[in-house]
Amino acid sequence: MALTNNDILKKLRVALKMRDDDIVEVLALVDFKISKSELGAFFRNEDHPKYMECQDQILRNFLNGLIIHKRGPREDKRDPSIKRANEAKNTSKD
């Protein structure tokens, strides 16, 4: 029996102790909007009439949002002047 995207999303929700509100916020970090009722359809039993299969795009966006949620936004490595400006701000606060 292979894990579906729904199973992976359910297991991550339990392991990270996340509520539906938390998952909606994580998805919002990558500009992916979803309602709590749409999200709830992924957590239903497969035989439920309102069950929806979690598509790859939703799981991918959740994982990308989770990275931002846990680590913070990605630094732009292409423009070193931005990095220097951020470092200057951080040292001036100390």
Protein Blocks (a to p, Z undefined) as FASTA:
>chain_A
ZZdfklmmmmmmmmnopafklmmmmmmmnopacdfklmmmmmpcfklmkbccddfklmmm
mmmmmmmmmnopaddfklmmlmmmmmmmmmmmZZ
